[in-house]
Amino acid sequence: MVFLRRRRTLPIRAEDIMVREVVTVTPETPISKAAKVMWENRIGSLVVVSADGRIRGIVTERDMVFACSEGWDLNSRRVIDIMTDNPITVRPGDDIVTVINKMRDTGVRHLPVVDEDGRPIGIISYRDVLDTIMTFFALTLGLQARD
């Protein structure tokens, strides 16, 4: 008798773990202002959007370090000079395994979540993924998850 093993998948989707308050800047934002926005919001990346609200790029703390290490004038240089064009994104319905694989395979720590029109509706950081996994393991093992 052959037993069929039902494959189980985690029902966790990008929309379940994403932060919905996406902090954005435009390509023309001065790097100094973008850095200040990141500091004030305690975040590691900003989504760069065009005038119509579609995602254009992403700028991260690594990009800021690069600009500083090059000795750039951060008041005159713009986000467009350091942002990553056409960043890797996920959709709200993508499962957590897809999210993790994209992060791992591409070496990114922040993934914008976009709607069908390419507008950002959320963002997922590696910390969001880690917190989700830790909560899952805590629930599975009957442990107390930390807040």
Backbone as CSV, one residue per row, in Angstrom:
resi,resn,N_x,N_y,N_z,CA_x,CA_y,CA_z,C_x,C_y,C_z
1,MET,0.838,-1.161,0.000,0.000,0.000,0.000,0.903,1.250,0.000
2,VAL,0.620,2.168,-0.876,1.391,3.392,-0.998,0.666,4.493,-0.236
3,PHE,1.421,5.141,0.606,0.852,6.264,1.336,1.267,7.551,0.653
4,LEU,0.296,8.367,0.401,0.597,9.672,-0.175,0.855,10.644,0.965
5,ARG,1.928,11.325,0.851,2.271,12.310,1.865,1.849,13.686,1.376
6,ARG,1.002,14.299,2.120,0.528,15.624,1.748,1.599,16.655,2.096
7,ARG,1.966,17.425,1.127,2.970,18.458,1.340,2.314,19.648,2.024
8,ARG,2.911,20.071,3.089,2.370,21.193,3.845,3.194,22.439,3.557
9,THR,2.503,23.531,3.447,3.198,24.796,3.247,2.754,25.766,4.335
10,LEU,3.646,26.647,4.668,3.289,27.668,5.650,2.343,28.665,5.001
11,PRO,1.252,28.965,5.662,0.289,29.893,5.078,0.666,31.365,5.302
12,ILE,1.940,31.626,5.510,2.374,32.987,5.764,2.744,33.650,4.439
13,ARG,2.152,34.780,4.190,2.366,35.524,2.946,3.093,36.835,3.236
14,ALA,3.620,37.436,2.191,4.319,38.719,2.314,3.426,39.749,3.007
15,GLU,2.160,39.782,2.650,1.250,40.770,3.242,1.049,40.562,4.740
16,ASP,1.336,39.358,5.228,1.180,39.075,6.651,2.328,39.624,7.487
17,ILE,3.496,39.783,6.889,4.666,40.201,7.667,5.207,41.571,7.262
18,MET,4.677,42.143,6.194,5.218,43.417,5.718,4.833,44.563,6.646
19,VAL,5.668,45.572,6.656,5.358,46.829,7.331,4.599,47.663,6.307
20,ARG,3.436,48.121,6.666,2.569,48.816,5.715,2.890,50.300,5.555
21,GLU,3.594,50.872,6.491,3.957,52.279,6.398,5.280,52.388,5.639
22,VAL,5.195,52.527,4.333,6.389,52.610,3.505,6.872,54.058,3.488
23,VAL,8.115,54.259,3.879,8.699,55.598,3.870,9.370,55.767,2.514
24,THR,8.995,56.834,1.817,9.479,57.031,0.456,10.177,58.379,0.296
25,VAL,10.995,58.436,-0.740,11.626,59.678,-1.182,11.579,59.676,-2.706
26,THR,11.920,60.812,-3.290,11.998,60.897,-4.747,13.461,60.795,-5.164
27,PRO,13.709,60.536,-6.437,15.104,60.459,-6.904,15.877,61.753,-6.690
28,GLU,15.189,62.882,-6.635,15.849,64.179,-6.495,16.083,64.600,-5.039
29,THR,15.674,63.788,-4.098,15.896,64.098,-2.689,17.399,64.127,-2.400
30,PRO,17.884,65.168,-1.715,19.301,65.180,-1.341,19.633,63.986,-0.435
31,ILE,20.813,63.429,-0.607,21.223,62.280,0.199,21.176,62.628,1.684
32,SER,21.580,63.840,2.039,21.566,64.244,3.453,20.153,64.188,4.029
33,LYS,19.173,64.611,3.251,17.783,64.577,3.725,17.298,63.129,3.845
34,ALA,17.660,62.296,2.877,17.271,60.880,2.922,17.861,60.212,4.164
35,ALA,19.120,60.520,4.468,19.759,59.946,5.654,19.028,60.380,6.927
36,LYS,18.627,61.639,6.960,17.902,62.149,8.127,16.545,61.457,8.273
37,VAL,15.855,61.235,7.160,14.566,60.533,7.190,14.753,59.111,7.717
38,MET,15.809,58.441,7.266,16.087,57.083,7.749,16.354,57.101,9.252
39,TRP,17.161,58.048,9.706,17.499,58.148,11.123,16.248,58.422,11.965
40,GLU,15.442,59.380,11.539,14.253,59.757,12.301,13.225,58.628,12.370
41,ASN,13.161,57.816,11.320,12.191,56.719,11.288,12.775,55.395,11.769
42,ARG,14.083,55.413,12.107,14.775,54.215,12.591,14.610,53.046,11.628
43,ILE,14.910,53.320,10.345,14.784,52.305,9.304,16.084,52.207,8.513
44,GLY,16.256,51.097,7.808,17.479,50.857,7.064,17.370,51.044,5.569
45,SER,16.189,51.443,5.096,16.041,51.669,3.658,14.881,52.607,3.387
46,LEU,14.935,53.218,2.220,13.855,54.072,1.734,13.484,53.615,0.335
47,VAL,12.202,53.587,0.060,11.745,53.262,-1.287,11.717,54.565,-2.085
48,VAL,12.299,54.514,-3.262,12.352,55.689,-4.133,11.214,55.556,-5.138
49,VAL,10.367,56.583,-5.187,9.206,56.542,-6.073,9.248,57.695,-7.068
50,SER,8.636,57.458,-8.217,8.503,58.502,-9.239,7.297,59.375,-8.897
51,ALA,7.072,60.398,-9.694,5.970,61.336,-9.442,4.610,60.637,-9.410
52,ASP,4.456,59.546,-10.161,3.175,58.835,-10.181,3.055,57.773,-9.082
53,GLY,4.048,57.721,-8.184,3.983,56.802,-7.056,4.496,55.405,-7.321
54,ARG,4.992,55.163,-8.524,5.531,53.829,-8.836,6.966,53.711,-8.325
55,ILE,7.298,52.496,-7.964,8.630,52.269,-7.432,9.680,52.488,-8.516
56,ARG,10.689,53.219,-8.143,11.766,53.546,-9.076,13.090,52.943,-8.623
57,GLY,13.236,52.827,-7.293,14.476,52.295,-6.750,14.380,52.118,-5.254
58,ILE,15.527,51.804,-4.670,15.632,51.685,-3.223,17.000,52.218,-2.824
59,VAL,17.040,52.869,-1.679,18.307,53.360,-1.135,18.424,52.797,0.277
60,THR,19.589,52.253,0.589,19.789,51.582,1.866,20.917,52.232,2.650
61,GLU,21.052,51.780,3.891,22.133,52.296,4.716,23.493,51.963,4.107
62,ARG,23.597,50.881,3.400,24.847,50.551,2.704,25.165,51.594,1.643
63,ASP,24.143,52.058,0.944,24.342,53.112,-0.058,24.829,54.394,0.610
64,MET,24.292,54.690,1.785,24.711,55.883,2.524,26.184,55.778,2.927
65,VAL,26.585,54.600,3.385,27.987,54.386,3.757,28.888,54.594,2.545
66,PHE,28.452,54.100,1.392,29.231,54.291,0.164,29.422,55.780,-0.121
67,ALA,28.336,56.545,-0.083,28.413,57.974,-0.392,29.359,58.692,0.578
68,CYS,29.287,58.327,1.843,30.179,58.937,2.836,31.630,58.528,2.591
69,SER,31.850,57.263,2.266,33.219,56.784,2.066,33.877,57.416,0.840
70,GLU,33.063,57.876,-0.087,33.582,58.532,-1.289,33.804,60.028,-1.078
71,GLY,33.404,60.515,0.089,33.596,61.922,0.398,32.657,62.862,-0.352
72,TRP,31.520,62.359,-0.752,30.563,63.168,-1.498,29.972,64.276,-0.623
73,ASP,29.579,65.355,-1.260,28.816,66.410,-0.594,27.366,65.928,-0.550
74,LEU,26.940,65.501,0.623,25.628,64.865,0.765,24.467,65.837,0.636
75,ASN,24.768,67.138,0.662,23.712,68.125,0.470,23.459,68.403,-1.003
76,SER,24.468,68.232,-1.829,24.289,68.520,-3.253,24.026,67.266,-4.088
77,ARG,24.488,66.114,-3.623,24.230,64.874,-4.358,22.838,64.362,-4.025
78,ARG,22.231,63.684,-4.985,20.846,63.231,-4.872,20.756,61.719,-4.705
79,VAL,19.619,61.283,-4.216,19.350,59.858,-4.019,19.562,59.075,-5.310
80,ILE,19.220,59.674,-6.441,19.364,58.981,-7.723,20.817,58.555,-7.974
81,ASP,21.772,59.239,-7.337,23.186,58.921,-7.523,23.612,57.637,-6.817
82,ILE,22.848,57.203,-5.811,23.252,56.021,-5.051,22.204,54.920,-4.994
83,MET,20.989,55.196,-5.439,19.914,54.206,-5.315,20.138,53.028,-6.260
84,THR,19.520,51.925,-5.918,19.480,50.763,-6.798,18.232,50.896,-7.658
85,ASP,18.436,50.976,-8.990,17.300,51.058,-9.911,16.568,49.727,-9.972
86,ASN,15.271,49.794,-10.232,14.456,48.595,-10.425,14.755,47.516,-9.385
87,PRO,14.482,47.805,-8.124,14.829,46.837,-7.075,14.008,45.563,-7.171
88,ILE,14.530,44.536,-6.572,13.824,43.267,-6.480,12.637,43.484,-5.557
89,THR,11.498,42.994,-5.952,10.272,43.190,-5.178,9.534,41.871,-5.021
90,VAL,8.546,41.880,-4.154,7.632,40.757,-4.015,6.211,41.286,-4.080
91,ARG,5.290,40.369,-4.290,3.868,40.709,-4.315,3.236,40.315,-2.984
92,PRO,2.111,40.907,-2.626,1.492,40.630,-1.322,1.178,39.154,-1.097
93,GLY,0.824,38.431,-2.146,0.462,37.025,-2.008,1.611,36.047,-2.057
94,ASP,2.834,36.534,-2.262,3.998,35.634,-2.291,4.184,35.013,-0.911
95,ASP,4.497,33.711,-0.891,4.681,33.039,0.393,6.044,33.376,1.002
96,ILE,6.180,33.081,2.266,7.392,33.451,2.998,8.628,32.754,2.437
97,VAL,8.462,31.566,1.881,9.608,30.868,1.299,10.134,31.636,0.082
98,THR,9.236,32.165,-0.722,9.641,32.998,-1.863,10.381,34.236,-1.378
99,VAL,9.863,34.861,-0.334,10.503,36.053,0.233,11.919,35.713,0.703
100,ILE,12.042,34.646,1.478,13.354,34.242,2.005,14.312,33.900,0.872
101,ASN,13.831,33.156,-0.117,14.700,32.783,-1.243,15.188,34.007,-2.010
102,LYS,14.305,34.980,-2.227,14.728,36.197,-2.938,15.783,36.954,-2.136
103,MET,15.582,37.044,-0.847,16.563,37.733,-0.008,17.907,37.001,-0.024
104,ARG,17.859,35.707,0.146,19.087,34.908,0.190,19.803,34.896,-1.153
105,ASP,19.056,34.651,-2.217,19.672,34.515,-3.542,20.259,35.825,-4.064
106,THR,19.694,36.951,-3.655,20.156,38.234,-4.179,20.968,39.042,-3.169
107,GLY,21.021,38.580,-1.937,21.803,39.259,-0.917,21.226,40.588,-0.466
108,VAL,19.913,40.745,-0.562,19.291,41.993,-0.108,18.675,41.796,1.270
109,ARG,18.555,42.895,2.002,17.986,42.850,3.350,16.633,43.524,3.434
110,HIS,16.193,44.143,2.329,14.904,44.834,2.305,14.224,44.547,0.974
111,LEU,12.971,44.123,1.036,12.192,43.848,-0.171,10.908,44.668,-0.162
112,PRO,10.768,45.584,-1.099,9.491,46.283,-1.217,8.392,45.311,-1.687
113,VAL,7.204,45.513,-1.170,6.030,44.758,-1.606,5.229,45.713,-2.477
114,VAL,4.957,45.303,-3.713,4.287,46.193,-4.656,2.955,45.615,-5.115
115,ASP,2.046,46.521,-5.491,0.768,46.096,-6.049,0.929,45.828,-7.543
116,GLU,-0.169,45.532,-8.199,-0.121,45.181,-9.629,0.319,46.344,-10.516
117,ASP,0.241,47.568,-9.998,0.669,48.741,-10.768,2.098,49.169,-10.456
118,GLY,2.796,48.391,-9.604,4.171,48.724,-9.268,4.311,49.800,-8.212
119,ARG,3.238,50.007,-7.444,3.297,50.994,-6.362,3.582,50.271,-5.045
120,PRO,4.471,50.822,-4.233,4.794,50.153,-2.970,3.634,50.195,-1.983
121,ILE,3.332,49.031,-1.412,2.269,48.939,-0.411,2.813,48.417,0.918
122,GLY,4.080,48.046,0.921,4.703,47.543,2.134,6.171,47.292,1.892
123,ILE,6.864,46.929,2.956,8.273,46.568,2.842,8.563,45.493,3.880
124,ILE,9.441,44.576,3.510,9.836,43.488,4.400,11.340,43.573,4.596
125,SER,11.765,43.583,5.846,13.193,43.552,6.145,13.562,42.150,6.613
126,TYR,14.868,41.862,6.608,15.306,40.560,7.109,14.885,40.386,8.556
127,ARG,14.782,41.477,9.296,14.346,41.411,10.691,12.890,40.955,10.786
128,ASP,12.040,41.424,9.862,10.637,40.992,9.849,10.540,39.484,9.620
129,VAL,11.365,38.983,8.709,11.376,37.547,8.425,11.858,36.773,9.642
130,LEU,12.940,37.234,10.239,13.491,36.565,11.414,12.486,36.558,12.563
131,ASP,11.823,37.677,12.809,10.810,37.745,13.867,9.677,36.761,13.617
132,THR,9.267,36.635,12.352,8.200,35.701,11.991,8.622,34.261,12.236
133,ILE,9.832,33.942,11.827,10.343,32.577,12.026,10.469,32.260,13.513
134,MET,10.985,33.213,14.282,11.133,32.997,15.723,9.767,32.796,16.387
135,THR,8.781,33.566,15.983,7.437,33.404,16.532,6.870,32.046,16.171
136,PHE,7.073,31.620,14.925,6.595,30.303,14.485,7.230,29.194,15.319
137,PHE,8.545,29.264,15.494,9.228,28.238,16.288,8.771,28.266,17.739
138,ALA,8.599,29.461,18.288,8.132,29.552,19.659,6.761,28.907,19.823
139,LEU,5.863,29.180,18.872,4.525,28.578,18.927,4.590,27.071,18.755
140,THR,5.435,26.627,17.833,5.571,25.198,17.562,6.122,24.455,18.776
141,LEU,7.090,25.065,19.451,7.737,24.419,20.575,7.090,24.748,21.915
142,GLY,6.043,25.569,21.884,5.357,25.936,23.102,6.159,26.881,23.986
143,LEU,7.014,27.663,23.356,7.838,28.617,24.102,7.216,29.997,24.056
144,GLN,7.714,30.856,24.889,7.248,32.238,24.907,8.067,33.052,23.909
145,ALA,7.422,33.662,22.931,8.118,34.526,21.982,8.355,35.873,22.640
146,ARG,9.530,36.476,22.352,9.829,37.802,22.880,9.222,38.852,21.984
147,ASP,8.795,39.947,22.587,8.246,41.079,21.817,9.338,42.005,21.392
